[in-house]
Amino acid sequence: MAIFNTPKEERKVQENISTIANIIGKGTHITGDIETLGNIRIDGSIKGNIKCKQKLATGQGSFLEGNIYAQNAEIEGEIKGTLEISEVLILKATAVVTGEIYTAKLVIENGAKFNGTCKMGESNKTPKIEDGLKQTTKTA
């Protein structure tokens, strides 16, 4: 259990957590939900939901079946499910998305495929991921 003496120390821990990078490589297959406070790049396949407090990037040839909740996302692979992106969603030329999109801003490159519904505008949805850290104070 972490003990924070000052708000400055707590802020430094939070900054370190937000720079975490996760990579799911090609040839990797995961069944289950993923939650991360940092960034995540997926080049393999996942069957499950993904909650990412920062940026989600999927590579060409990746496959995701499930719902995605992230601050930003850049998609090059195939996704089947609902995408809730609180800021910017970029569908690259090789992207194939089937499902619903909720985002503040959407960029679709020439060649990208999207079949489903889309709702854009100011988004009040943010990825709801608990940081797993609770502030405790010393008692004398």
Backbone as numpy.savetxt, mean C-alpha at the origin, in Angstrom:
# Nx Ny Nz CAx CAy CAz Cx Cy Cz
8.85 -3.93 24.92 8.01 -2.76 24.92 8.90 -1.53 24.92
8.62 -0.58 24.04 9.43 0.62 23.93 8.99 1.65 24.96
9.96 2.37 25.47 9.67 3.45 26.41 10.20 4.73 25.79
9.34 5.72 25.66 9.71 7.00 25.08 9.73 8.04 26.18
10.83 8.77 26.27 10.94 9.81 27.28 10.46 11.15 26.76
10.62 11.40 25.46 10.23 12.69 24.90 9.50 12.49 23.59
8.68 13.46 23.21 8.02 13.37 21.90 9.02 13.31 20.76
10.20 13.92 20.93 11.22 13.91 19.88 11.71 12.48 19.62
11.93 11.70 20.70 12.36 10.30 20.55 11.28 9.47 19.88
10.04 9.70 20.23 8.92 8.96 19.62 8.84 9.29 18.13
8.99 10.56 17.78 8.93 10.97 16.38 10.04 10.31 15.57
11.23 10.18 16.15 12.35 9.55 15.45 12.06 8.07 15.18
11.47 7.37 16.13 11.09 5.97 15.93 10.07 5.86 14.81
9.07 6.74 14.80 8.05 6.71 13.75 8.66 6.99 12.39
9.63 7.91 12.29 10.29 8.21 11.02 11.06 6.99 10.52
11.73 6.27 11.42 12.47 5.07 11.02 11.52 3.99 10.50
10.38 3.83 11.12 9.41 2.83 10.68 8.88 3.16 9.29
8.65 4.45 9.01 8.04 4.83 7.73 9.00 4.66 6.55
10.28 4.43 6.79 11.23 4.23 5.69 11.47 2.75 5.39
10.74 1.88 6.05 10.88 0.44 5.82 10.47 0.11 4.40
11.27 -0.73 3.73 10.94 -1.18 2.38 10.79 -2.70 2.40
9.74 -3.19 1.80 9.48 -4.62 1.72 9.43 -5.01 0.26
10.01 -6.16 -0.07 10.02 -6.63 -1.46 9.55 -8.08 -1.49
8.55 -8.35 -2.33 8.08 -9.70 -2.61 8.58 -10.02 -4.01
9.58 -10.88 -4.12 10.25 -11.12 -5.40 9.50 -12.02 -6.35
9.96 -12.03 -7.60 9.39 -12.91 -8.63 9.51 -14.35 -8.16
8.49 -15.14 -8.48 8.50 -16.54 -8.08 7.98 -16.78 -6.68
7.70 -15.71 -5.94 7.16 -15.84 -4.59 5.64 -15.77 -4.65
4.98 -16.72 -3.98 3.52 -16.77 -3.94 3.09 -16.73 -2.47
2.23 -15.78 -2.15 1.77 -15.62 -0.78 0.24 -15.68 -0.75
-0.28 -16.44 0.20 -1.72 -16.45 0.46 -1.90 -15.91 1.87
-2.56 -14.77 1.97 -2.75 -14.13 3.27 -2.66 -12.63 3.14
-3.05 -11.95 4.20 -3.05 -10.49 4.21 -1.68 -9.95 4.60
-1.35 -8.78 4.07 -0.09 -8.11 4.38 -0.40 -6.71 4.87
0.24 -6.30 5.96 0.13 -4.94 6.48 1.54 -4.41 6.72
1.80 -3.18 6.25 3.11 -2.59 6.46 2.98 -1.09 6.68
3.85 -0.55 7.51 3.89 0.89 7.74 4.74 1.58 6.69
5.61 0.84 6.03 6.51 1.41 5.04 6.04 1.16 3.63
6.98 1.17 2.70 6.72 0.91 1.29 6.77 -0.58 1.02
6.11 -1.01 -0.06 6.18 -2.41 -0.46 6.22 -2.50 -1.98
7.08 -3.38 -2.47 7.15 -3.66 -3.91 6.83 -5.14 -4.09
5.94 -5.43 -5.04 5.53 -6.80 -5.28 5.83 -7.18 -6.72
6.65 -8.21 -6.89 6.94 -8.75 -8.21 6.41 -10.18 -8.34
5.96 -10.77 -7.25 5.41 -12.12 -7.24 3.90 -12.08 -7.29
3.25 -13.06 -6.64 1.79 -13.09 -6.62 1.28 -13.21 -5.19
0.17 -12.53 -4.95 -0.43 -12.51 -3.62 -1.93 -12.71 -3.76
-2.46 -13.59 -2.93 -3.91 -13.76 -2.83 -4.27 -13.36 -1.40
-4.75 -12.13 -1.27 -5.06 -11.58 0.04 -5.09 -10.07 -0.03
-5.43 -9.44 1.06 -5.51 -7.98 1.12 -4.17 -7.38 1.51
-3.93 -6.16 1.01 -2.69 -5.46 1.33 -3.05 -4.09 1.89
-2.50 -3.79 3.07 -2.63 -2.47 3.68 -1.23 -1.89 3.79
-1.03 -0.76 3.13 0.29 -0.14 3.07 0.15 1.33 3.44
0.81 1.74 4.49 0.68 3.11 4.97 1.39 4.09 4.03
2.34 3.63 3.24 3.10 4.48 2.33 2.75 4.16 0.88
3.75 3.68 0.11 3.57 3.43 -1.32 3.63 1.95 -1.64
2.71 1.52 -2.51 2.70 0.16 -3.04 3.12 0.24 -4.50
4.06 -0.61 -4.89 4.47 -0.70 -6.30 4.40 -2.16 -6.71
3.80 -2.42 -7.87 3.77 -3.78 -8.39 4.53 -3.80 -9.70
5.31 -4.85 -9.89 6.11 -4.97 -11.10 5.36 -5.66 -12.22
5.94 -5.56 -13.41 5.39 -6.22 -14.57 5.40 -7.72 -14.33
4.28 -8.39 -14.57 4.18 -9.83 -14.34 3.68 -10.19 -12.96
3.50 -9.22 -12.08 2.97 -9.51 -10.74 1.46 -9.74 -10.83
0.92 -10.44 -9.81 -0.51 -10.73 -9.77 -1.01 -10.60 -8.34
-2.07 -9.80 -8.14 -2.68 -9.64 -6.83 -4.17 -9.88 -6.94
-4.69 -10.73 -6.05 -6.13 -10.94 -5.97 -6.54 -10.61 -4.55
-7.18 -9.45 -4.40 -7.58 -8.98 -3.08 -7.72 -7.48 -3.10
-8.02 -6.92 -1.96 -8.20 -5.48 -1.85 -6.90 -4.81 -1.42
-6.71 -3.59 -1.92 -5.48 -2.84 -1.64 -5.87 -1.52 -1.01
-5.21 -1.20 0.09 -5.39 0.07 0.79 -4.00 0.67 0.93
-3.77 1.85 0.32 -2.44 2.47 0.39 -2.56 3.98 0.23
-1.47 4.66 0.57 -1.41 6.10 0.40 -1.19 6.42 -1.09
-0.22 5.77 -1.72 0.09 5.92 -3.14 0.33 4.54 -3.73
0.10 4.41 -5.04 0.35 3.12 -5.69 0.76 3.34 -7.14
1.69 2.49 -7.58 2.14 2.46 -8.97 2.03 1.02 -9.43
1.13 0.76 -10.39 0.78 -0.60 -10.79 1.31 -0.89 -12.20
2.06 -1.99 -12.32 2.52 -2.47 -13.62 1.98 -3.87 -13.92
1.52 -4.58 -12.91 1.04 -5.95 -13.07 -0.47 -6.04 -13.12
-0.99 -7.21 -12.73 -2.43 -7.46 -12.78 -3.01 -7.47 -11.37
-4.16 -6.80 -11.22 -4.85 -6.75 -9.93 -6.33 -7.03 -10.14
-6.87 -7.92 -9.28 -8.31 -8.19 -9.25 -8.79 -7.87 -7.84
-9.56 -6.80 -7.72 -10.05 -6.40 -6.40 -10.32 -4.92 -6.34
-10.51 -4.43 -5.14 -10.78 -3.02 -4.89 -9.49 -2.32 -4.48
-9.24 -1.15 -5.07 -8.09 -0.34 -4.72 -8.57 0.93 -4.06
-8.16 1.17 -2.83 -8.47 2.41 -2.12 -7.15 3.12 -1.87
-6.88 4.14 -2.70 -5.61 4.86 -2.65 -5.92 6.30 -2.22
-5.38 6.72 -1.10 -5.76 8.02 -0.54 -5.17 9.20 -1.31
-4.07 9.01 -2.04 -3.49 10.12 -2.78 -3.46 9.85 -4.28
-2.37 9.27 -4.82 -2.20 9.11 -6.26 -2.07 7.64 -6.65
-2.86 7.23 -7.65 -2.76 5.90 -8.23 -2.27 6.05 -9.67
-1.19 5.34 -10.01 -0.65 5.37 -11.36 -0.77 3.97 -11.96
-1.47 3.88 -13.10 -1.56 2.62 -13.83 -0.60 2.73 -15.01
0.50 1.97 -14.95 1.50 1.99 -16.02 0.97 1.26 -17.24
1.68 1.33 -18.35 1.23 0.78 -19.63 0.92 -0.71 -19.57
1.59 -1.47 -18.70 1.39 -2.92 -18.63 0.35 -3.33 -17.58
-0.27 -2.36 -16.90 -1.22 -2.65 -15.83 -2.53 -3.22 -16.37
-3.09 -4.19 -15.61 -4.41 -4.74 -15.90 -5.15 -4.76 -14.56
-6.17 -3.92 -14.44 -6.92 -3.82 -13.19 -8.38 -4.14 -13.45
-8.91 -5.08 -12.66 -10.31 -5.46 -12.73 -10.90 -5.26 -11.34
-11.83 -4.31 -11.23 -12.44 -4.06 -9.93 -12.81 -2.61 -9.75
-12.84 -2.19 -8.50 -13.23 -0.82 -8.16 -12.01 -0.02 -7.74
-12.01 1.26 -8.12 -10.92 2.17 -7.73 -11.53 3.36 -7.00
-10.96 3.68 -5.85 -11.28 4.89 -5.10 -9.96 5.61 -4.87
-9.81 6.81 -5.42 -8.55 7.53 -5.29 -8.77 9.03 -5.42
-7.84 9.81 -4.91 -7.91 11.26 -5.06 -7.47 11.65 -6.47
-6.39 11.03 -6.97 -5.87 11.34 -8.30 -5.53 10.04 -9.01
-5.80 10.00 -10.33 -5.56 8.81 -11.13 -4.80 9.18 -12.39
-3.72 8.42 -12.66 -2.94 8.58 -13.88 -2.97 7.24 -14.60
-3.44 7.24 -15.86 -3.48 6.00 -16.63 -2.63 6.19 -17.89
-1.57 5.40 -18.00 -0.71 5.46 -19.17 -1.36 4.73 -20.34
-0.98 5.14 -21.56 -1.47 4.50 -22.77 -1.10 3.01 -22.75
-2.08 2.14 -22.95 -1.85 0.70 -22.94 -2.37 0.01 -21.70
-2.56 0.76 -20.63 -3.10 0.17 -19.40 -4.54 -0.25 -19.62
-4.96 -1.32 -18.92 -6.33 -1.82 -19.04 -7.01 -1.72 -17.68
-8.23 -1.16 -17.68 -9.00 -1.04 -16.46 -10.45 -1.37 -16.76
-10.98 -2.37 -16.08 -12.37 -2.77 -16.21 -13.00 -2.72 -14.83
-13.95 -1.82 -14.64 -14.60 -1.70 -13.35 -15.15 -0.31 -13.16
-15.24 0.12 -11.91 -15.74 1.45 -11.60 -14.65 2.26 -10.92
-14.78 3.57 -11.03 -13.78 4.46 -10.44 -14.48 5.66 -9.82
-14.06 6.02 -8.62 -14.55 7.23 -7.97 -13.33 8.03 -7.56
-13.28 9.28 -8.05 -12.12 10.13 -7.79 -12.54 11.40 -7.06
-11.57 12.04 -6.50 -11.79 13.30 -5.83 -11.07 13.31 -4.51
-11.36 14.29 -3.72 -10.74 14.37 -2.41 -11.10 13.13 -1.61
-10.10 12.44 -1.17 -10.34 11.20 -0.44 -10.08 11.42 1.04
-11.03 11.04 1.85 -10.81 11.10 3.29 -10.39 9.74 3.83
-10.24 8.78 2.91 -9.83 7.45 3.33 -8.31 7.40 3.42
-7.81 6.94 4.53 -6.38 6.71 4.68 -6.20 5.27 5.13
-5.11 4.66 4.73 -4.89 3.28 5.17 -4.92 3.20 6.68
-5.79 2.35 7.21 -5.93 2.23 8.66 -5.07 1.07 9.15
-3.85 1.40 9.51 -2.92 0.40 10.01 -2.43 0.88 11.37
-2.60 0.06 12.35 -2.09 0.39 13.67 -0.58 0.30 13.64
0.09 1.25 14.29 1.54 1.26 14.23 2.18 0.24 15.16
1.43 -0.39 15.99 1.98 -1.45 16.83 2.82 -0.95 17.98
3.01 0.34 18.06 3.80 0.90 19.15 2.88 1.69 20.06
3.01 1.48 21.32 2.23 2.24 22.28 3.20 3.03 23.15
2.89 4.29 23.31 3.74 5.13 24.13 3.52 4.82 25.59
4.59 4.60 26.28 4.51 4.38 27.72 5.39 5.41 28.41
5.07 5.72 29.59 5.86 6.69 30.33 6.42 6.02 31.57
7.55 6.52 32.00 8.16 5.99 33.22 7.39 6.50 34.43
7.24 5.64 35.40 6.64 6.07 36.65 7.65 5.88 37.76
7.65 6.82 38.64 8.63 6.77 39.72 8.16 5.93 40.87
